[in-house]
Amino acid sequence: MPGGERASGVDHGPGAGVLLVGHGSRSPAGRDEVLSLGELVARSTGAPVETGFLELSDPAAGAALDRLVERGAQRIAVVPLMLNAGGHAKSDVPAVVLEGRARHPGVHVAYGRALGIEHRTVSVAVERITRAGGTGLPLLVVARGTSEPEANADAARAARLLAEASRSPFVVTGYSGLTWPLVPEALDQCRRLGATSVVLFAWYLSTGILVQRMKDQAAAWSAETGIGVVDAGHLGPDPRLAPLVHARAAEALAGDVRMSCDVCSYRAPFPGLESRVGQAIGVGHSHLAREHRHSH
């Protein structure tokens, strides 16, 4: 689907349905943003669309898949509402697919890849930075940290692309947890590089507890150092993302999902993570697809 094409009227063929899977959040605002994106996707197609979550929010992804079957879907594309392909997208969402196939053996359930670094996601992010007045300023991009090295590297790639488009003099990539550098450390990197002000963009699809935490950390750091931090926000439920979701669904239904697996630790031995190769799907974070738990 070309970058400028509108999502309106997308047709995935007879019997098709789309399941969108978000991680879930303790933040009601985070849940609402994911559901809002689901509504945008649903309004742009005649196919049934349902949205579910891995944990922390309702409805559960497996229950949402069951509703699609009840609504007559016989071909279901399962699309992770996630930017970087970490363990959630590579292990937990495939578990939703496998459990759905087991419960509905007569239904074709196909896995779609994460939204990723794409012209639409980059363009929306650059617009957020521009509207915040961040063009030409040192840039800090904060992504969700993960134990999957390839996903962390993708965050750094996204940060570089945003910096190029925003004419930033330099860019630092930080993470909300699980890996380095964390937000305070990343802000200190900006200071050591000579920043007198910093624009902060969260490479997140929706808000939540982690996004609010990074804002609080940035505010505390700014008060301590006297260096201003411009909050450029996050992606959010933007209508321009709906065509991308449909593109991912179309790939899945056509059997043409092309994930980057060059250095994926689930595919080939990665130093220090050799035991991950061949690991059973869904083991990494132990999510349940049909009935999920509301705590880690």
C-alpha positions as CSV (number, residue, x, y, z in Angstrom):
1,M,0.0,0.0,0.0
2,P,1.7,3.3,-1.1
3,G,2.5,5.7,1.7
4,G,0.0,8.3,0.5
5,E,-2.9,6.0,0.0
6,R,-5.9,6.4,2.2
7,A,-7.1,3.5,4.3
8,S,-10.8,4.1,3.6
9,G,-12.5,1.2,2.0
10,V,-9.7,-1.4,2.6
11,D,-11.0,-4.8,1.7
12,H,-9.2,-7.9,3.0
13,G,-11.5,-10.3,1.1
14,P,-14.5,-12.5,2.1
15,G,-14.4,-14.0,5.6
16,A,-11.5,-11.9,6.7
17,G,-11.1,-10.4,10.2
18,V,-8.4,-8.4,11.9
19,L,-7.2,-8.9,15.5
20,L,-5.1,-6.1,16.9
21,V,-3.0,-7.1,20.0
22,G,-1.7,-4.5,22.4
23,H,0.5,-5.1,25.4
24,G,-1.9,-3.6,27.9
25,S,-1.4,-0.9,30.6
26,R,-2.3,0.0,34.1
27,S,-3.0,3.4,32.7
28,P,-6.6,3.9,31.5
29,A,-5.4,6.5,29.1
30,G,-3.0,4.0,27.6
31,R,-5.7,1.4,27.1
32,D,-8.0,4.0,25.6
33,E,-5.4,5.1,23.1
34,V,-4.9,1.5,21.8
35,L,-8.7,1.0,21.6
36,S,-9.0,4.3,19.7
37,L,-6.4,3.1,17.2
38,G,-8.5,0.0,16.8
39,E,-11.6,2.1,16.1
40,L,-9.7,4.0,13.4
41,V,-8.7,0.7,11.8
42,A,-12.2,-0.6,12.0
43,R,-13.8,2.5,10.4
44,S,-11.5,2.1,7.4
45,T,-12.5,-1.4,6.4
46,G,-15.6,-3.5,5.9
47,A,-14.0,-6.4,7.7
48,P,-14.6,-7.0,11.4
49,V,-11.9,-5.7,13.7
50,E,-11.3,-6.5,17.3
51,T,-8.7,-5.3,19.8
52,G,-7.3,-7.2,22.7
53,F,-4.4,-7.2,25.1
54,L,-1.7,-9.5,26.4
55,E,-2.1,-8.4,30.0
56,L,-3.1,-5.6,32.4
57,S,-6.0,-4.5,30.3
58,D,-9.3,-6.0,29.1
59,P,-10.4,-7.5,26.8
60,A,-7.9,-10.4,26.6
61,A,-6.5,-11.0,23.2
62,G,-7.8,-14.6,23.0
63,A,-11.3,-13.5,23.9
64,A,-11.2,-10.8,21.2
65,L,-10.1,-13.5,18.7
66,D,-13.0,-15.6,19.8
67,R,-15.4,-12.7,19.1
68,L,-14.1,-12.4,15.6
69,V,-15.0,-16.0,15.0
70,E,-18.4,-15.4,16.5
71,R,-18.8,-12.5,14.0
72,G,-18.2,-14.9,11.1
73,A,-14.4,-14.4,10.5
74,Q,-12.9,-17.4,8.9
75,R,-9.5,-15.8,8.0
76,I,-8.0,-13.8,10.8
77,A,-4.9,-11.6,10.7
78,V,-3.3,-11.1,14.1
79,V,-1.3,-7.8,14.1
80,P,0.8,-6.7,17.1
81,L,0.2,-3.1,18.0
82,M,3.9,-2.7,18.8
83,L,6.7,-0.7,17.3
84,N,9.8,-2.9,17.9
85,A,9.8,-6.6,17.5
86,G,10.8,-7.7,21.0
87,G,9.7,-10.7,23.0
88,H,6.1,-9.6,23.1
89,A,5.8,-9.5,19.3
90,K,8.1,-12.5,18.7
91,S,6.8,-14.9,21.4
92,D,3.6,-13.7,23.2
93,V,1.6,-12.7,20.2
94,P,2.5,-15.9,18.3
95,A,1.1,-17.7,21.4
96,V,-2.2,-15.9,20.8
97,V,-2.1,-17.2,17.2
98,L,-1.3,-20.8,18.2
99,E,-3.9,-20.9,20.9
100,G,-6.5,-19.4,18.5
101,R,-5.7,-22.1,16.0
102,A,-6.1,-24.8,18.6
103,R,-9.5,-23.5,19.7
104,H,-10.8,-22.9,16.2
105,P,-9.2,-25.5,13.9
106,G,-11.5,-24.5,11.0
107,V,-10.3,-20.9,11.0
108,H,-7.2,-19.7,9.3
109,V,-5.3,-17.6,11.9
110,A,-2.2,-15.8,10.6
111,Y,0.5,-13.8,12.3
112,G,1.3,-10.3,11.2
113,R,4.6,-8.4,12.0
114,A,4.9,-5.4,14.3
115,L,4.4,-2.0,12.9
116,G,8.1,-1.2,13.0
117,I,10.2,1.6,11.5
118,E,8.3,2.7,8.5
119,H,7.5,5.9,6.6
120,R,4.2,6.4,8.4
121,T,5.6,5.9,12.0
122,V,8.6,8.1,11.3
123,S,6.5,10.8,9.6
124,V,4.1,11.0,12.6
125,A,7.0,11.1,15.0
126,V,8.7,13.9,13.1
127,E,5.5,15.9,13.1
128,R,5.2,15.5,16.8
129,I,8.8,16.8,17.3
130,T,8.2,19.7,14.9
131,R,5.0,20.8,16.6
132,A,6.7,20.8,19.9
133,G,9.3,23.2,18.6
134,G,12.0,20.6,18.6
135,T,13.5,21.0,15.1
136,G,17.2,21.7,15.3
137,L,17.5,20.7,19.0
138,P,19.5,17.9,20.6
139,L,17.1,14.9,20.5
140,L,16.5,12.1,23.1
141,V,14.4,9.3,21.9
142,V,13.2,6.9,24.6
143,A,11.9,3.4,23.6
144,R,10.6,0.5,25.6
145,G,13.6,-1.6,26.8
146,T,13.6,-5.3,26.0
147,S,15.8,-8.3,26.4
148,E,15.8,-8.7,22.6
149,P,19.0,-7.0,21.2
150,E,17.5,-6.6,17.8
151,A,14.6,-4.6,19.1
152,N,16.9,-2.4,21.1
153,A,18.9,-1.8,18.0
154,D,15.8,-0.9,16.0
155,A,15.0,1.8,18.6
156,A,18.5,3.3,17.9
157,R,17.8,3.1,14.2
158,A,14.5,4.9,14.6
159,A,16.2,7.6,16.8
160,R,18.8,8.3,14.0
161,L,16.1,8.6,11.4
162,L,14.1,11.1,13.5
163,A,17.3,13.1,14.2
164,E,18.1,13.3,10.5
165,A,14.6,14.5,9.7
166,S,14.5,16.9,12.6
167,R,17.9,18.4,11.8
168,S,19.1,17.6,15.3
169,P,22.8,18.3,16.1
170,F,23.0,14.9,17.9
171,V,20.7,12.2,19.1
172,V,20.8,9.9,22.2
173,T,18.7,6.7,22.5
174,G,17.4,5.8,25.9
175,Y,15.2,3.1,27.3
176,S,12.4,2.9,29.9
177,G,13.8,-0.3,31.5
178,L,15.5,-3.7,31.1
179,T,18.5,-2.3,29.2
180,W,20.8,0.7,29.0
181,P,20.9,3.6,29.1
182,L,17.9,4.4,31.2
183,V,16.3,7.8,31.0
184,P,18.4,9.6,33.6
185,E,21.6,8.2,32.2
186,A,20.5,9.2,28.6
187,L,19.7,12.7,29.7
188,D,23.2,13.0,31.3
189,Q,24.7,11.9,28.0
190,C,22.9,14.8,26.4
191,R,24.3,17.1,29.0
192,R,27.9,15.9,28.6
193,L,27.5,16.4,24.8
194,G,26.8,20.1,25.5
195,A,23.1,20.3,25.3
196,T,21.5,23.5,26.7
197,S,18.1,22.1,25.9
198,V,16.8,18.7,24.8
199,V,13.7,17.6,23.0
200,L,12.3,14.3,24.3
201,F,10.3,12.0,22.1
202,A,8.8,8.7,23.4
203,W,9.0,6.0,20.6
204,Y,5.8,4.5,22.0
205,L,2.6,3.8,20.2
206,S,0.5,4.7,23.2
207,T,0.9,6.4,26.6
208,G,1.1,4.6,29.9
209,I,2.9,4.2,33.2
210,L,6.3,4.0,31.6
211,V,5.7,7.1,29.4
212,Q,4.6,9.1,32.4
213,R,7.6,7.9,34.4
214,M,10.0,9.1,31.8
215,K,8.3,12.5,31.8
216,D,8.6,12.7,35.6
217,Q,12.3,11.7,35.4
218,A,12.9,14.3,32.7
219,A,11.2,17.0,34.8
220,A,13.3,16.1,37.8
221,W,16.5,16.1,35.8
222,S,15.6,19.5,34.3
223,A,15.0,21.0,37.7
224,E,18.3,19.7,38.9
225,T,20.4,20.7,36.0
226,G,18.6,23.8,34.7
227,I,18.6,22.3,31.2
228,G,15.2,22.6,29.6
229,V,13.4,19.5,28.3
230,V,10.8,19.9,25.5
231,D,8.2,17.1,25.6
232,A,7.3,16.1,22.0
233,G,5.0,13.3,23.2
234,H,4.6,9.9,21.5
235,L,2.8,8.5,18.4
236,G,-0.7,8.0,19.7
237,P,-3.8,6.9,17.8
238,D,-3.2,8.8,14.6
239,P,-5.4,8.1,11.5
240,R,-2.3,7.9,9.3
241,L,-1.3,4.7,11.1
242,A,-4.5,2.8,10.1
243,P,-3.2,2.1,6.5
244,L,0.0,0.6,8.0
245,V,-2.1,-1.7,10.2
246,H,-4.0,-2.8,7.2
247,A,-0.8,-3.4,5.3
248,R,0.4,-5.7,8.0
249,A,-2.9,-7.5,8.0
250,A,-2.8,-7.9,4.2
251,E,0.7,-9.4,4.5
252,A,-0.4,-11.9,7.0
253,L,-3.5,-13.0,5.1
254,A,-1.4,-13.4,1.9
255,G,1.2,-15.4,3.7
256,D,3.9,-12.8,2.9
257,V,5.2,-11.7,6.3
258,R,8.8,-10.5,5.9
259,M,10.4,-10.0,9.3
260,S,14.0,-9.0,9.9
261,C,15.6,-12.0,11.4
262,D,19.3,-11.3,10.7
263,V,20.3,-11.0,14.3
264,C,17.1,-12.2,16.0
265,S,18.0,-14.1,19.2
266,Y,15.0,-16.4,18.7
267,R,16.3,-17.5,15.3
268,A,20.1,-17.9,15.7
269,P,22.5,-18.0,18.7
270,F,23.2,-14.5,20.0
271,P,26.1,-14.2,22.4
272,G,24.8,-14.7,25.9
273,L,21.3,-15.7,24.7
274,E,22.1,-19.0,23.1
275,S,19.4,-20.8,25.1
276,R,16.6,-18.7,23.5
277,V,16.9,-20.5,20.1
278,G,14.1,-23.0,19.8
279,Q,12.4,-21.8,22.9
280,A,8.7,-22.6,23.1
281,I,6.5,-19.7,22.0
282,G,4.9,-17.8,24.8
283,V,7.6,-18.8,27.4
284,G,9.5,-15.6,27.5
285,H,6.9,-13.6,29.3
286,S,4.4,-16.3,30.2
287,H,1.3,-14.4,28.9
288,L,-1.9,-16.3,28.5
289,A,-3.9,-15.5,25.4
290,R,-7.4,-16.3,26.5
291,E,-7.2,-15.5,30.2
292,H,-4.4,-13.1,31.1
293,R,-3.0,-12.1,34.4
294,H,-3.0,-8.5,35.5
295,S,0.4,-8.4,37.1
296,H,3.9,-9.4,36.0
